[in-house]
Amino acid sequence: MVLGLYCRDDLLAREIEETVLSLRMGAGCGEKPVRGMDYELRRLASLPGAFEDMTEGDGGFFLILAGEKPEDAIAAAERLWLERPFLSVIYVASQAEDVFSALPYPFYHLVRRFALEQDLGAVFKKMERSRPPVQRWHTFLCKNELVRVCQKDILYLESERHEIRIHCRDEIMTTTEPLSQCEERLKDGGFARIHKSFLVSLYHVNRMERDSLTLDNGEKLYISRYRYPEVKLQFESYIRHLEFL
């Protein structure tokens, strides 16, 4: 992602650049580096130059508008939104009252200069949550051939005698790999062992009860009584992790 910085106040621009670098390195406030911080900060000489800096190769573009009076920042943002309605503009307010002036407008985030590190840290976390998830793929041995399956397409795995059925959105595949081996491979992808015969993707769980859960396709699967406490904790942890829900 690209962060375009437009700021006519050189001192404030340096503060922002140093804060972004600090957040990337995890310095200050005892914070860890922001996960996945692969943002490039570009200083813009003019606002029309913002769109010239947006190239097809950019994974996303966010504009930081700083050092402007609120009325000037709002007017500039409105001109930009006429051309690019979905442009994400982050406004850095120098005074507390400037924040209230900007509140009625659809800025992506309002940053207070006197809390620069804290607020920019919140911006980066918000940006991470809004990123499309990376597609993960897994390979299974099915009928003497290797088959790649997108993780998001897997609803659950079912053990039936000496075979494992992989229930996907549009098909059911069969593999001879042990369920325990599949569980080891999928456990970091939000899969939970709810029964000795079932390994379920928590991504597809719509509702969970004490003895069963319902998937987003309407299927109902039963949970072993002794596994319920652990499955409940896994599901709650998974939901908390998906802060965008």
WOZIRA-V840149 format. One record per backbone hydrogen bond with DSSP energy under -0.5 kcal/mol. NH is the residue of the N-H (numbers start at 1). CO is the residue of the C=O. If there is no record, write none. Layout:
nh->NH co->CO
nh->NH co->CO
This chain:
nh->2 co->60
nh->3 co->40
nh->4 co->2
nh->4 co->62
nh->5 co->3
nh->5 co->42
nh->6 co->4
nh->6 co->64
nh->7 co->5
nh->8 co->66
nh->10 co->8
nh->13 co->9
nh->14 co->10
nh->15 co->11
nh->16 co->12
nh->17 co->13
nh->18 co->14
nh->19 co->15
nh->20 co->16
nh->21 co->17
nh->22 co->18
nh->23 co->19
nh->24 co->20
nh->25 co->21
nh->26 co->22
nh->27 co->22
nh->31 co->28
nh->34 co->23
nh->37 co->34
nh->38 co->36
nh->40 co->1
nh->41 co->39
nh->42 co->3
nh->42 co->40
nh->44 co->5
nh->50 co->47
nh->51 co->47
nh->51 co->48
nh->52 co->48
nh->53 co->49
nh->54 co->51
nh->55 co->53
nh->58 co->55
nh->62 co->2
nh->63 co->88
nh->64 co->4
nh->64 co->62
nh->65 co->63
nh->65 co->90
nh->66 co->6
nh->66 co->64
nh->67 co->92
nh->73 co->69
nh->74 co->70
nh->75 co->71
nh->76 co->72
nh->77 co->73
nh->78 co->74
nh->79 co->75
nh->80 co->76
nh->81 co->77
nh->82 co->78
nh->83 co->79
nh->83 co->80
nh->84 co->80
nh->87 co->84
nh->88 co->61
nh->89 co->87
nh->90 co->63
nh->90 co->88
nh->91 co->89
nh->91 co->109
nh->92 co->65
nh->92 co->90
nh->93 co->91
nh->93 co->111
nh->98 co->95
nh->99 co->95
nh->99 co->96
nh->100 co->96
nh->101 co->97
nh->102 co->98
nh->103 co->99
nh->105 co->102
nh->107 co->105
nh->108 co->89
nh->109 co->89
nh->111 co->91
nh->111 co->109
nh->113 co->93
nh->115 co->112
nh->116 co->113
nh->119 co->115
nh->120 co->116
nh->121 co->117
nh->122 co->118
nh->123 co->119
nh->124 co->120
nh->125 co->121
nh->126 co->122
nh->127 co->123
nh->128 co->124
nh->129 co->125
nh->130 co->126
nh->131 co->127
nh->131 co->128
nh->138 co->149
nh->140 co->147
nh->142 co->140
nh->142 co->145
nh->145 co->142
nh->147 co->140
nh->149 co->138
nh->151 co->136
nh->153 co->150
nh->154 co->150
nh->154 co->151
nh->155 co->153
nh->155 co->167
nh->156 co->167
nh->157 co->199
nh->158 co->165
nh->159 co->197
nh->160 co->158
nh->160 co->163
nh->163 co->160
nh->164 co->175
nh->165 co->158
nh->165 co->163
nh->166 co->164
nh->166 co->173
nh->167 co->156
nh->167 co->165
nh->168 co->166
nh->168 co->171
nh->169 co->153
nh->173 co->166
nh->175 co->164
nh->176 co->141
nh->182 co->178
nh->183 co->179
nh->184 co->180
nh->185 co->181
nh->186 co->182
nh->187 co->183
nh->189 co->186
nh->190 co->187
nh->191 co->186
nh->192 co->200
nh->194 co->192
nh->194 co->198
nh->195 co->198
nh->198 co->195
nh->199 co->157
nh->200 co->192
nh->201 co->155
nh->202 co->190
nh->202 co->200
nh->204 co->201
nh->205 co->202
nh->206 co->204
nh->206 co->214
nh->207 co->214
nh->209 co->212
nh->213 co->221
nh->214 co->207
nh->215 co->219
nh->216 co->204
nh->218 co->215
nh->221 co->213
nh->223 co->211
nh->224 co->194
nh->227 co->224
nh->228 co->224
nh->231 co->227
nh->232 co->228
nh->233 co->229
nh->234 co->230
nh->235 co->231
nh->236 co->232
nh->237 co->233
nh->238 co->234
nh->239 co->235
nh->240 co->236
nh->241 co->237
nh->242 co->238
nh->243 co->241
nh->245 co->242
